């Protein structure tokens, strides 16, 4: 790209150019790491998904979480079954459905598959903590927009969870509150994929996002009001 054209790039263009460079590194490292273990990146990702699922899931759910066709997922799953890493079984509650489980060797492989490339870990760790938190917050916003567009599967993020209380403690290092653990959390603590995430009611989610972004509190119980985890499973009501 000519220097003059590069200088005229918008901030959005420059962010996307940076993300493109990072994606190249991730893709290269994924192929290198998976290839060393005789897997493709798709097969390695399936192992990670199965290892991170609280309950057994089937090929359709794997395909949904990966945002690929059922045919693509099924081909990779068959290869993993052939390698002795995954088992297919009939679902106990629905005899017509197939569920997938990891074999002991598959679980060991999943631990390797779930590890991030060391070069990327070093690059993130080199950032000051406040930059890491800001980057995480920005990524959460991008993922949420892509979810709404239907471009990526729904992620199990804090912002959108029934346990999440944004900005309960404004102007503090840990401004948010998680009802599940009954503790304050910082932006740097926010999760993009949390196994304990329970989606908030559909009508509540826009309000959750709005107060998270704008630094408001969620309801009239006020900032800093700690709640017992034993009461955390009730539906969150918000002021409109």
C-alpha atoms as an extended CHARMM CRD file, in Angstrom:
* protein
*
       240  EXT
         1         1  UNK       CA              0.0000000000        0.0000000000        0.0000000000  PROA      1               0.0000000000
         2         2  UNK       CA              1.4410000000        3.4220000000       -0.9800000000  PROA      2               0.0000000000
         3         3  UNK       CA              2.5490000000        5.5600000000        2.0100000000  PROA      3               0.0000000000
         4         4  UNK       CA              0.0760000000        8.3290000000        1.1840000000  PROA      4               0.0000000000
         5         5  UNK       CA             -2.8330000000        5.9110000000        1.0050000000  PROA      5               0.0000000000
         6         6  UNK       CA             -1.7360000000        4.3480000000        4.2940000000  PROA      6               0.0000000000
         7         7  UNK       CA             -1.6580000000        7.7690000000        5.9750000000  PROA      7               0.0000000000
         8         8  UNK       CA             -5.2520000000        8.3910000000        4.9270000000  PROA      8               0.0000000000
         9         9  UNK       CA             -6.5730000000        5.2320000000        6.5440000000  PROA      9               0.0000000000
        10        10  UNK       CA             -9.2820000000        5.6960000000        9.1410000000  PROA      10              0.0000000000
        11        11  UNK       CA             -8.8620000000        4.3990000000       12.6820000000  PROA      11              0.0000000000
        12        12  UNK       CA            -11.2560000000        1.5580000000       11.8330000000  PROA      12              0.0000000000
        13        13  UNK       CA             -9.1290000000        0.6190000000        8.8170000000  PROA      13              0.0000000000
        14        14  UNK       CA             -6.0090000000        0.5590000000       10.9730000000  PROA      14              0.0000000000
        15        15  UNK       CA             -7.6760000000       -1.5630000000       13.6560000000  PROA      15              0.0000000000
        16        16  UNK       CA             -8.8200000000       -4.0510000000       11.0260000000  PROA      16              0.0000000000
        17        17  UNK       CA             -5.3360000000       -4.1260000000        9.4820000000  PROA      17              0.0000000000
        18        18  UNK       CA             -3.9060000000       -4.9060000000       12.9060000000  PROA      18              0.0000000000
        19        19  UNK       CA             -6.4430000000       -7.6460000000       13.5390000000  PROA      19              0.0000000000
        20        20  UNK       CA             -5.6190000000       -9.1110000000       10.1300000000  PROA      20              0.0000000000
        21        21  UNK       CA             -1.9360000000       -9.3740000000       11.0640000000  PROA      21              0.0000000000
        22        22  UNK       CA             -2.8240000000      -11.0440000000       14.3630000000  PROA      22              0.0000000000
        23        23  UNK       CA             -5.1280000000      -13.5070000000       12.6080000000  PROA      23              0.0000000000
        24        24  UNK       CA             -2.2590000000      -14.5220000000       10.3110000000  PROA      24              0.0000000000
        25        25  UNK       CA             -0.1160000000      -15.3620000000       13.3200000000  PROA      25              0.0000000000
        26        26  UNK       CA             -2.9490000000      -17.2900000000       14.9880000000  PROA      26              0.0000000000
        27        27  UNK       CA             -3.7000000000      -19.2460000000       11.8250000000  PROA      27              0.0000000000
        28        28  UNK       CA             -0.0320000000      -20.1100000000       11.2340000000  PROA      28              0.0000000000
        29        29  UNK       CA              0.4820000000      -21.1710000000       14.8440000000  PROA      29              0.0000000000
        30        30  UNK       CA             -2.7350000000      -23.2310000000       14.8190000000  PROA      30              0.0000000000
        31        31  UNK       CA             -1.6380000000      -25.2020000000       11.7490000000  PROA      31              0.0000000000
        32        32  UNK       CA              1.8770000000      -25.6860000000       13.1210000000  PROA      32              0.0000000000
        33        33  UNK       CA              0.7530000000      -26.8200000000       16.5760000000  PROA      33              0.0000000000
        34        34  UNK       CA             -2.0710000000      -29.0680000000       15.3790000000  PROA      34              0.0000000000
        35        35  UNK       CA              0.0460000000      -30.5180000000       12.6020000000  PROA      35              0.0000000000
        36        36  UNK       CA              2.7250000000      -31.5880000000       15.0530000000  PROA      36              0.0000000000
        37        37  UNK       CA              0.0950000000      -33.7560000000       16.7610000000  PROA      37              0.0000000000
        38        38  UNK       CA             -1.3750000000      -35.1350000000       13.5400000000  PROA      38              0.0000000000
        39        39  UNK       CA             -4.5070000000      -32.9520000000       13.6620000000  PROA      39              0.0000000000
        40        40  UNK       CA             -6.0080000000      -30.1720000000       11.5900000000  PROA      40              0.0000000000
        41        41  UNK       CA             -6.9510000000      -26.8710000000       13.2860000000  PROA      41              0.0000000000
        42        42  UNK       CA            -10.6330000000      -27.8290000000       12.8580000000  PROA      42              0.0000000000
        43        43  UNK       CA            -10.0870000000      -31.1460000000       14.6330000000  PROA      43              0.0000000000
        44        44  UNK       CA             -8.1580000000      -29.4310000000       17.4250000000  PROA      44              0.0000000000
        45        45  UNK       CA            -10.9430000000      -26.8870000000       17.8640000000  PROA      45              0.0000000000
        46        46  UNK       CA            -13.5440000000      -29.6370000000       18.1310000000  PROA      46              0.0000000000
        47        47  UNK       CA            -11.5300000000      -31.2790000000       20.9100000000  PROA      47              0.0000000000
        48        48  UNK       CA            -11.4530000000      -27.9420000000       22.7690000000  PROA      48              0.0000000000
        49        49  UNK       CA            -15.2110000000      -27.4750000000       22.3520000000  PROA      49              0.0000000000
        50        50  UNK       CA            -15.9900000000      -30.9560000000       23.6580000000  PROA      50              0.0000000000
        51        51  UNK       CA            -13.6170000000      -30.4960000000       26.6080000000  PROA      51              0.0000000000
        52        52  UNK       CA            -15.2580000000      -27.1890000000       27.5150000000  PROA      52              0.0000000000
        53        53  UNK       CA            -18.8760000000      -28.3790000000       27.3110000000  PROA      53              0.0000000000
        54        54  UNK       CA            -20.5960000000      -28.9270000000       30.6330000000  PROA      54              0.0000000000
        55        55  UNK       CA            -22.8240000000      -31.6040000000       29.0550000000  PROA      55              0.0000000000
        56        56  UNK       CA            -22.3200000000      -33.9560000000       26.0970000000  PROA      56              0.0000000000
        57        57  UNK       CA            -23.2080000000      -32.3330000000       22.7780000000  PROA      57              0.0000000000
        58        58  UNK       CA            -23.8120000000      -33.6250000000       19.2930000000  PROA      58              0.0000000000
        59        59  UNK       CA            -22.4580000000      -32.8180000000       15.8310000000  PROA      59              0.0000000000
        60        60  UNK       CA            -25.0590000000      -30.0940000000       15.1820000000  PROA      60              0.0000000000
        61        61  UNK       CA            -24.0550000000      -28.1590000000       18.3030000000  PROA      61              0.0000000000
        62        62  UNK       CA            -20.3780000000      -28.5460000000       17.4270000000  PROA      62              0.0000000000
        63        63  UNK       CA            -21.0760000000      -27.1230000000       13.9750000000  PROA      63              0.0000000000
        64        64  UNK       CA            -23.0510000000      -24.2350000000       15.4900000000  PROA      64              0.0000000000
        65        65  UNK       CA            -20.3030000000      -23.2960000000       17.9230000000  PROA      65              0.0000000000
        66        66  UNK       CA            -17.6920000000      -23.4060000000       15.1730000000  PROA      66              0.0000000000
        67        67  UNK       CA            -19.8860000000      -21.5470000000       12.6520000000  PROA      67              0.0000000000
        68        68  UNK       CA            -19.2770000000      -24.2450000000       10.0150000000  PROA      68              0.0000000000
        69        69  UNK       CA            -21.5880000000      -26.5320000000        8.0730000000  PROA      69              0.0000000000
        70        70  UNK       CA            -22.7310000000      -29.7950000000        9.5970000000  PROA      70              0.0000000000
        71        71  UNK       CA            -20.9070000000      -31.6170000000        6.7910000000  PROA      71              0.0000000000
        72        72  UNK       CA            -17.5840000000      -29.9570000000        7.6700000000  PROA      72              0.0000000000
        73        73  UNK       CA            -18.0260000000      -30.7340000000       11.3670000000  PROA      73              0.0000000000
        74        74  UNK       CA            -19.1120000000      -34.3220000000       10.7060000000  PROA      74              0.0000000000
        75        75  UNK       CA            -16.0760000000      -35.0150000000        8.5110000000  PROA      75              0.0000000000
        76        76  UNK       CA            -13.6950000000      -33.7530000000       11.2030000000  PROA      76              0.0000000000
        77        77  UNK       CA            -15.5780000000      -35.6610000000       13.9320000000  PROA      77              0.0000000000
        78        78  UNK       CA            -15.3320000000      -38.9000000000       11.9250000000  PROA      78              0.0000000000
        79        79  UNK       CA            -11.5790000000      -38.3750000000       11.6300000000  PROA      79              0.0000000000
        80        80  UNK       CA            -11.3050000000      -37.8570000000       15.3960000000  PROA      80              0.0000000000
        81        81  UNK       CA            -13.3390000000      -41.0390000000       16.0190000000  PROA      81              0.0000000000
        82        82  UNK       CA            -11.0000000000      -42.9130000000       13.6800000000  PROA      82              0.0000000000
        83        83  UNK       CA             -7.9900000000      -41.6030000000       15.6300000000  PROA      83              0.0000000000
        84        84  UNK       CA             -9.4560000000      -42.8530000000       18.9080000000  PROA      84              0.0000000000
        85        85  UNK       CA             -9.8980000000      -39.3470000000       20.3430000000  PROA      85              0.0000000000
        86        86  UNK       CA            -13.7070000000      -39.0840000000       20.2920000000  PROA      86              0.0000000000
        87        87  UNK       CA            -16.5260000000      -41.5470000000       20.9120000000  PROA      87              0.0000000000
        88        88  UNK       CA            -20.0160000000      -41.4110000000       19.4570000000  PROA      88              0.0000000000
        89        89  UNK       CA            -22.8780000000      -42.6250000000       21.6250000000  PROA      89              0.0000000000
        90        90  UNK       CA            -26.6550000000      -42.5700000000       21.6360000000  PROA      90              0.0000000000
        91        91  UNK       CA            -28.1710000000      -39.8430000000       23.7930000000  PROA      91              0.0000000000
        92        92  UNK       CA            -29.8960000000      -41.3810000000       26.8370000000  PROA      92              0.0000000000
        93        93  UNK       CA            -32.7900000000      -38.8920000000       26.7400000000  PROA      93              0.0000000000
        94        94  UNK       CA            -33.2770000000      -39.1070000000       22.9500000000  PROA      94              0.0000000000
        95        95  UNK       CA            -32.4810000000      -42.3970000000       21.2840000000  PROA      95              0.0000000000
        96        96  UNK       CA            -32.3870000000      -40.7320000000       17.8610000000  PROA      96              0.0000000000
        97        97  UNK       CA            -29.6430000000      -38.2610000000       18.8010000000  PROA      97              0.0000000000
        98        98  UNK       CA            -25.8820000000      -38.7660000000       18.8300000000  PROA      98              0.0000000000
        99        99  UNK       CA            -23.6390000000      -37.2780000000       21.5190000000  PROA      99              0.0000000000
       100       100  UNK       CA            -19.8810000000      -36.9850000000       21.4960000000  PROA      100             0.0000000000
       101       101  UNK       CA            -17.4530000000      -37.6460000000       24.3240000000  PROA      101             0.0000000000
       102       102  UNK       CA            -13.6910000000      -37.4910000000       24.5590000000  PROA      102             0.0000000000
       103       103  UNK       CA            -11.6560000000      -40.6260000000       25.1410000000  PROA      103             0.0000000000
       104       104  UNK       CA             -8.8950000000      -40.3800000000       27.7640000000  PROA      104             0.0000000000
       105       105  UNK       CA             -6.3770000000      -39.7630000000       24.9790000000  PROA      105             0.0000000000
       106       106  UNK       CA             -8.7290000000      -37.2390000000       23.4100000000  PROA      106             0.0000000000
       107       107  UNK       CA             -8.9280000000      -35.3380000000       26.6850000000  PROA      107             0.0000000000
       108       108  UNK       CA             -5.1420000000      -35.1690000000       26.8730000000  PROA      108             0.0000000000
       109       109  UNK       CA             -5.0290000000      -33.8740000000       23.2990000000  PROA      109             0.0000000000
       110       110  UNK       CA             -7.7270000000      -31.3110000000       24.1570000000  PROA      110             0.0000000000
       111       111  UNK       CA             -5.4830000000      -29.8690000000       26.8650000000  PROA      111             0.0000000000
       112       112  UNK       CA             -2.8190000000      -29.1830000000       24.2320000000  PROA      112             0.0000000000
       113       113  UNK       CA             -5.3870000000      -27.8770000000       21.7510000000  PROA      113             0.0000000000
       114       114  UNK       CA             -6.6870000000      -25.3740000000       24.3000000000  PROA      114             0.0000000000
       115       115  UNK       CA             -3.2870000000      -23.7540000000       24.8170000000  PROA      115             0.0000000000
       116       116  UNK       CA             -2.6760000000      -20.4140000000       23.1100000000  PROA      116             0.0000000000
       117       117  UNK       CA              0.4860000000      -19.9160000000       21.0350000000  PROA      117             0.0000000000
       118       118  UNK       CA              3.3240000000      -18.8020000000       23.3010000000  PROA      118             0.0000000000
       119       119  UNK       CA              4.1680000000      -15.9040000000       20.9710000000  PROA      119             0.0000000000
       120       120  UNK       CA              0.6440000000      -14.4920000000       21.3000000000  PROA      120             0.0000000000
       121       121  UNK       CA              0.6280000000      -14.9780000000       25.0720000000  PROA      121             0.0000000000
       122       122  UNK       CA              3.9010000000      -13.0760000000       25.3260000000  PROA      122             0.0000000000
       123       123  UNK       CA              2.5630000000      -10.2790000000       23.1260000000  PROA      123             0.0000000000
       124       124  UNK       CA             -0.5650000000       -9.8450000000       25.2720000000  PROA      124             0.0000000000
       125       125  UNK       CA              1.3600000000      -10.1050000000       28.5340000000  PROA      125             0.0000000000
       126       126  UNK       CA              3.7100000000       -7.3740000000       27.3400000000  PROA      126             0.0000000000
       127       127  UNK       CA              0.8400000000       -4.8670000000       27.3640000000  PROA      127             0.0000000000
       128       128  UNK       CA              0.2310000000       -2.8060000000       30.5250000000  PROA      128             0.0000000000
       129       129  UNK       CA             -2.7160000000       -4.1450000000       32.5060000000  PROA      129             0.0000000000
       130       130  UNK       CA             -4.9660000000       -1.1770000000       31.6920000000  PROA      130             0.0000000000
       131       131  UNK       CA             -4.2880000000       -1.7080000000       27.9670000000  PROA      131             0.0000000000
       132       132  UNK       CA             -5.1710000000       -5.3930000000       28.2610000000  PROA      132             0.0000000000
       133       133  UNK       CA             -8.4190000000       -4.4930000000       30.0180000000  PROA      133             0.0000000000
       134       134  UNK       CA             -9.2650000000       -1.8870000000       27.3670000000  PROA      134             0.0000000000
       135       135  UNK       CA             -8.4920000000       -4.3740000000       24.5940000000  PROA      135             0.0000000000
       136       136  UNK       CA            -10.7070000000       -7.0060000000       26.2130000000  PROA      136             0.0000000000
       137       137  UNK       CA            -13.5530000000       -4.5350000000       26.6040000000  PROA      137             0.0000000000
       138       138  UNK       CA            -13.2430000000       -3.5510000000       22.9480000000  PROA      138             0.0000000000
       139       139  UNK       CA            -13.2110000000       -7.1750000000       21.7940000000  PROA      139             0.0000000000
       140       140  UNK       CA            -16.3580000000       -7.8680000000       23.8210000000  PROA      140             0.0000000000
       141       141  UNK       CA            -18.0850000000       -5.0130000000       22.0140000000  PROA      141             0.0000000000
       142       142  UNK       CA            -17.0090000000       -6.3000000000       18.6070000000  PROA      142             0.0000000000
       143       143  UNK       CA            -18.1120000000       -9.8570000000       19.3840000000  PROA      143             0.0000000000
       144       144  UNK       CA            -21.4890000000       -8.6280000000       20.5990000000  PROA      144             0.0000000000
       145       145  UNK       CA            -22.0570000000       -6.7120000000       17.3420000000  PROA      145             0.0000000000
       146       146  UNK       CA            -21.0580000000       -9.7440000000       15.2790000000  PROA      146             0.0000000000
       147       147  UNK       CA            -23.4450000000      -11.8940000000       17.3290000000  PROA      147             0.0000000000
       148       148  UNK       CA            -26.3100000000       -9.5140000000       16.6190000000  PROA      148             0.0000000000
       149       149  UNK       CA            -25.4700000000       -9.6680000000       12.9060000000  PROA      149             0.0000000000
       150       150  UNK       CA            -25.4780000000      -13.4600000000       13.0510000000  PROA      150             0.0000000000
       151       151  UNK       CA            -21.8530000000      -13.5520000000       11.8920000000  PROA      151             0.0000000000
       152       152  UNK       CA            -20.5590000000      -15.5500000000       14.8750000000  PROA      152             0.0000000000
       153       153  UNK       CA            -22.1810000000      -18.0340000000       17.2800000000  PROA      153             0.0000000000
       154       154  UNK       CA            -23.5000000000      -16.6830000000       20.5550000000  PROA      154             0.0000000000
       155       155  UNK       CA            -20.6320000000      -16.3470000000       23.0100000000  PROA      155             0.0000000000
       156       156  UNK       CA            -21.0000000000      -17.0080000000       26.7310000000  PROA      156             0.0000000000
       157       157  UNK       CA            -19.8920000000      -13.5350000000       27.7960000000  PROA      157             0.0000000000
       158       158  UNK       CA            -20.3580000000      -11.7490000000       31.1200000000  PROA      158             0.0000000000
       159       159  UNK       CA            -22.1930000000       -8.8920000000       29.4050000000  PROA      159             0.0000000000
       160       160  UNK       CA            -25.4560000000      -10.6880000000       28.7390000000  PROA      160             0.0000000000
       161       161  UNK       CA            -25.3740000000      -12.9870000000       31.7740000000  PROA      161             0.0000000000
       162       162  UNK       CA            -28.0770000000      -13.0420000000       34.4310000000  PROA      162             0.0000000000
       163       163  UNK       CA            -25.3680000000      -12.9280000000       37.1180000000  PROA      163             0.0000000000
       164       164  UNK       CA            -23.6780000000       -9.7880000000       35.7750000000  PROA      164             0.0000000000
       165       165  UNK       CA            -24.2650000000       -6.4190000000       37.4630000000  PROA      165             0.0000000000
       166       166  UNK       CA            -22.3810000000       -3.7150000000       35.5270000000  PROA      166             0.0000000000
       167       167  UNK       CA            -20.9970000000       -0.6460000000       37.2810000000  PROA      167             0.0000000000
       168       168  UNK       CA            -22.1350000000       -1.5680000000       40.7780000000  PROA      168             0.0000000000
       169       169  UNK       CA            -19.0450000000        0.1170000000       42.1910000000  PROA      169             0.0000000000
       170       170  UNK       CA            -18.3060000000        3.1080000000       39.9130000000  PROA      170             0.0000000000
       171       171  UNK       CA            -14.9140000000        4.7990000000       40.0490000000  PROA      171             0.0000000000
       172       172  UNK       CA            -13.2630000000        1.7520000000       41.6420000000  PROA      172             0.0000000000
       173       173  UNK       CA            -10.7000000000       -0.6910000000       40.1820000000  PROA      173             0.0000000000
       174       174  UNK       CA            -13.3880000000       -3.4210000000       40.1210000000  PROA      174             0.0000000000
       175       175  UNK       CA            -16.5970000000       -1.6400000000       39.1220000000  PROA      175             0.0000000000
       176       176  UNK       CA            -18.7860000000       -4.6500000000       38.2840000000  PROA      176             0.0000000000
       177       177  UNK       CA            -20.3280000000       -7.4140000000       40.4130000000  PROA      177             0.0000000000
       178       178  UNK       CA            -20.7880000000      -11.1170000000       39.6530000000  PROA      178             0.0000000000
       179       179  UNK       CA            -23.7210000000      -12.6170000000       41.5240000000  PROA      179             0.0000000000
       180       180  UNK       CA            -22.4910000000      -16.1700000000       41.0030000000  PROA      180             0.0000000000
       181       181  UNK       CA            -19.2680000000      -15.6630000000       42.9610000000  PROA      181             0.0000000000
       182       182  UNK       CA            -20.6720000000      -12.7130000000       44.9560000000  PROA      182             0.0000000000
       183       183  UNK       CA            -17.6050000000      -10.5920000000       44.3120000000  PROA      183             0.0000000000
       184       184  UNK       CA            -16.5600000000       -7.4270000000       42.4840000000  PROA      184             0.0000000000
       185       185  UNK       CA            -14.9110000000       -7.8730000000       39.0750000000  PROA      185             0.0000000000
       186       186  UNK       CA            -12.7820000000       -5.5770000000       36.9370000000  PROA      186             0.0000000000
       187       187  UNK       CA            -12.9200000000       -5.0910000000       33.1880000000  PROA      187             0.0000000000
       188       188  UNK       CA             -9.8240000000       -7.2980000000       33.0240000000  PROA      188             0.0000000000
       189       189  UNK       CA            -11.7980000000      -10.0920000000       34.7640000000  PROA      189             0.0000000000
       190       190  UNK       CA            -14.5890000000      -10.1660000000       32.1860000000  PROA      190             0.0000000000
       191       191  UNK       CA            -14.9630000000      -13.4530000000       30.3290000000  PROA      191             0.0000000000
       192       192  UNK       CA            -15.7240000000      -14.0430000000       26.6760000000  PROA      192             0.0000000000
       193       193  UNK       CA            -16.4730000000      -17.7500000000       27.1770000000  PROA      193             0.0000000000
       194       194  UNK       CA            -17.6990000000      -18.6820000000       30.6520000000  PROA      194             0.0000000000
       195       195  UNK       CA            -19.0440000000      -22.1810000000       31.2940000000  PROA      195             0.0000000000
       196       196  UNK       CA            -21.2310000000      -20.8750000000       34.1670000000  PROA      196             0.0000000000
       197       197  UNK       CA            -22.8300000000      -18.1430000000       32.0450000000  PROA      197             0.0000000000
       198       198  UNK       CA            -26.6320000000      -18.1570000000       32.0820000000  PROA      198             0.0000000000
       199       199  UNK       CA            -28.2030000000      -15.8180000000       29.5080000000  PROA      199             0.0000000000
       200       200  UNK       CA            -30.2490000000      -12.9670000000       30.9200000000  PROA      200             0.0000000000
       201       201  UNK       CA            -33.8230000000      -12.6000000000       29.7260000000  PROA      201             0.0000000000
       202       202  UNK       CA            -33.9680000000      -11.3020000000       26.1680000000  PROA      202             0.0000000000
       203       203  UNK       CA            -35.6580000000       -8.0580000000       27.1820000000  PROA      203             0.0000000000
       204       204  UNK       CA            -32.9090000000       -7.3690000000       29.7560000000  PROA      204             0.0000000000
       205       205  UNK       CA            -29.8670000000       -7.8180000000       27.5120000000  PROA      205             0.0000000000
       206       206  UNK       CA            -30.0040000000       -4.4400000000       25.7180000000  PROA      206             0.0000000000
       207       207  UNK       CA            -30.2620000000       -2.6820000000       29.0890000000  PROA      207             0.0000000000
       208       208  UNK       CA            -27.2980000000       -4.6780000000       30.4450000000  PROA      208             0.0000000000
       209       209  UNK       CA            -25.1840000000       -3.6010000000       27.5090000000  PROA      209             0.0000000000
       210       210  UNK       CA            -26.3170000000        0.0250000000       27.6740000000  PROA      210             0.0000000000
       211       211  UNK       CA            -25.4390000000        0.4940000000       31.3390000000  PROA      211             0.0000000000
       212       212  UNK       CA            -22.1460000000       -1.3870000000       30.8830000000  PROA      212             0.0000000000
       213       213  UNK       CA            -21.0710000000        0.9350000000       28.0670000000  PROA      213             0.0000000000
       214       214  UNK       CA            -22.3810000000        4.1700000000       29.5840000000  PROA      214             0.0000000000
       215       215  UNK       CA            -21.1580000000        3.6120000000       33.1450000000  PROA      215             0.0000000000
       216       216  UNK       CA            -24.6170000000        3.5460000000       34.7060000000  PROA      216             0.0000000000
       217       217  UNK       CA            -25.8880000000        1.2490000000       37.4440000000  PROA      217             0.0000000000
       218       218  UNK       CA            -28.3490000000       -1.4860000000       36.5860000000  PROA      218             0.0000000000
       219       219  UNK       CA            -31.2070000000       -0.6740000000       38.9380000000  PROA      219             0.0000000000
       220       220  UNK       CA            -32.3330000000        1.3830000000       41.9270000000  PROA      220             0.0000000000
       221       221  UNK       CA            -30.6490000000       -0.8980000000       44.4730000000  PROA      221             0.0000000000
       222       222  UNK       CA            -27.6490000000        1.3340000000       43.9600000000  PROA      222             0.0000000000
       223       223  UNK       CA            -23.9250000000        0.9230000000       43.5160000000  PROA      223             0.0000000000
       224       224  UNK       CA            -22.0390000000       -1.2650000000       45.9060000000  PROA      224             0.0000000000
       225       225  UNK       CA            -25.0620000000       -3.2830000000       47.0260000000  PROA      225             0.0000000000
       226       226  UNK       CA            -23.7160000000       -6.8160000000       47.5160000000  PROA      226             0.0000000000
       227       227  UNK       CA            -26.0510000000       -9.6940000000       46.8070000000  PROA      227             0.0000000000
       228       228  UNK       CA            -25.9730000000      -13.2260000000       48.1220000000  PROA      228             0.0000000000
       229       229  UNK       CA            -25.2310000000      -15.9510000000       45.5530000000  PROA      229             0.0000000000
       230       230  UNK       CA            -28.1430000000      -17.9210000000       47.0150000000  PROA      230             0.0000000000
       231       231  UNK       CA            -30.4490000000      -15.2680000000       45.5940000000  PROA      231             0.0000000000
       232       232  UNK       CA            -28.5910000000      -14.8670000000       42.3330000000  PROA      232             0.0000000000
       233       233  UNK       CA            -30.6720000000      -17.2320000000       40.2270000000  PROA      233             0.0000000000
       234       234  UNK       CA            -33.7360000000      -15.0390000000       40.2360000000  PROA      234             0.0000000000
       235       235  UNK       CA            -34.5730000000      -13.0000000000       37.1660000000  PROA      235             0.0000000000
       236       236  UNK       CA            -32.9580000000       -9.5680000000       37.1370000000  PROA      236             0.0000000000
       237       237  UNK       CA            -35.4920000000       -6.7480000000       36.8770000000  PROA      237             0.0000000000
       238       238  UNK       CA            -34.3980000000       -3.4160000000       35.5320000000  PROA      238             0.0000000000
       239       239  UNK       CA            -35.7950000000        0.0670000000       35.2910000000  PROA      239             0.0000000000
       240       240  UNK       CA            -36.7200000000        1.0010000000       31.7450000000  PROA      240             0.0000000000
